[in-house]
């Protein structure tokens, strides 16, 4: 079984993005959710993940609204595939008009 974590960094502020709501889905099934902590991290989302296709949805619109910053993306959805038993980490580098991600460790 695999595990999953995430980390969100605000590229404009140069700081962790605190309080970003994140939800994990497998197809239409909601498996778990949480909010990023003071370091911009969620240490565990979902438990004992089987191989398959998953989607993380980051509520970036609410995050930027709290900061009173106009943003283009109301949410960031990242679809990824779990293929083997291991820990998966999905970091996001965020700004009001762009985002990037990669498979972390």
Secondary structure, DSSP 8 states (H G I E B T S, - for coil): -BEEEEEEEETTTTEE-TT-EEEEEETTEEEEEEE--TTSEES--SSSB-SEEEEEEE-HHHHHHHTT---S-S-EEEEEEE-SSSEEEEEEEEETTEEEEEEE-
